[in-house]
Amino acid sequence: MSKYDLRYALKLLSKLDHQLIETEVEVDPMGELAGVYRHIGAGGTVQRPTKEGPAMIFKNIKGFPNASVVIGLMASRKRVGYLLNCLPERLGFLLKESVNNPIPPIVVPNSQAKCQEIVYRAEDEGFDIRKLIPAPTNTLEDAGPYITLGMCYASNPDTGESDVTIHRMCLQSKDEISIFLQPGARHIGYFRELAEAKGQSLPISISIGVDPAIAIGSCFEAPTTPLGYDELQVAGAIRNEAVELVQCLTINEKAIANAEYVIEGELMPFIRVREDQNSNTGKAMPEFPGYCGPANPSLPVIKVKAVTTRKNPIMQTCIGPSEEHVSMAGIPTEASILGMVDKAMPGKLLNVYCASSGGGKYIAVMQFKKTMPSDEGRQRQAALLAFSAFAELKHIYLVDEDVDPFDMNDVLWAMTTRFQSNEDIIMIPSVQCHPLDPSNQREYSSKLKAKGNACKTIFDCTVPFCLKEKFERAKFMEVNPKHWVSDFE
């Protein structure tokens, strides 16, 4: 079996300072666990006080004596760099190259699959996913326990091509899970529509607790990974080793062989459920913009056939608006933008950062280098390409090569000293963006033509090429600070 799994990642972090902590103190998965981690290391768009901190393992979960829960594994760009053996500022480039050099997954025998060490079948007496899977709630208002880091794997019923994505899934009953499939945004939603048109169910596996390379790679979207591109190939390229799959036991689909948990089920045709039917709060769970997503009145249902696990399984979860979402959504977006722009104007785009304040989806900082007079204006063309590469982007900040795109204070400095609103704002009104932004509603602005529309905006904080010599930053002596501070990093 491959060495790359969740336990390998945790072992790696345990050897590093301030990257992983454990607790044996009992914690309630219903609201309390996320409430604790909010203070330890959630970051992102979580309501303050919060901060970026270590990942955390809770080893004493109320109601689940044989399980533990890990949270925040990727809630730090620096930590993602450790986990993927890459400098944090080069992660977008690593993923871009991985998309371009895919390694397809392979299938291993069931006898080798660690995810099937323990098997619970739906026909077994007392079977109840709510007692088998320690899925937390982020808040006490959540619609129910949520699987936030489940790798959903399904196949096109016409072609057999497979896809892996992450979706919001709520445990609704002993053997039913609702799944939020954003219309037109994910290939598994398209597969479900094809199956339903034929009156058929769609087999689907949900693998929880996997190698971080799989979780990151699964967040790529079209056009970077078009229909028919299995994103598990990205993880294979990152590790230079094929992801191992195994045939499920009760459905005609595959799952990730060394996952901690696998849920086997079928997306049922013509069956819908109200997301908050068990809580009646009107809320789903906190989403990446920092607000609770509204409960959906009608969601597709996964009928669970079996749950398989490793011995003493580790449930992996995240806080919806945390820095973990920024890592998973933002870094693949950076890779997509780098790839798209580099094809049009090689060497001009130096780096991209999908900032925490945008949840990894809404904001991109693009570091652009102008080397000749004819480059003036091309930075704005690059921003337009970025909008086409990733539809959910709302704001793009363009900066010069002497501005650190990963330091928002530096970006705002550029916006203060290299930007005039009446000259350097480019607005593109009423473009489809993302429905979870509460300002993307007609109630907020009557000029928006539909829910999810936004006025996309480019903030050009670059110096006009003809004035570059007048905007040279103060130069300091180059020294090695370790001569004076030996432990300086």
Beta strands, then each sheet from edge to edge (+ up, - down):
strand 1: 20-23
strand 2: 55-58
strand 3: 68-71
strand 4: 106-107
strand 5: 118-121
strand 6: 146-147
strand 7: 150-155
strand 8: 162-166
strand 9: 168-171
strand 10: 176-180
strand 11: 202-208
strand 12: 244-247
strand 13: 254-256
strand 14: 261-273
strand 15: 283-286
strand 16: 292-294
strand 17: 299-309
strand 18: 314-317
strand 19: 349-353
strand 20: 363-368
strand 21: 395-399
strand 22: 425-432
strand 23: 453-460
sheet 1: 1+ 2+ 3- 18-
sheet 2: 4+ 12+ 13-
sheet 3: 5+ 17- 10+ 9- 6+
sheet 4: 5+ 17- 14+ 11- 7+ 8-
sheet 5: 15+ 16-
sheet 6: 19+ 20- 21- 23- 22+
end
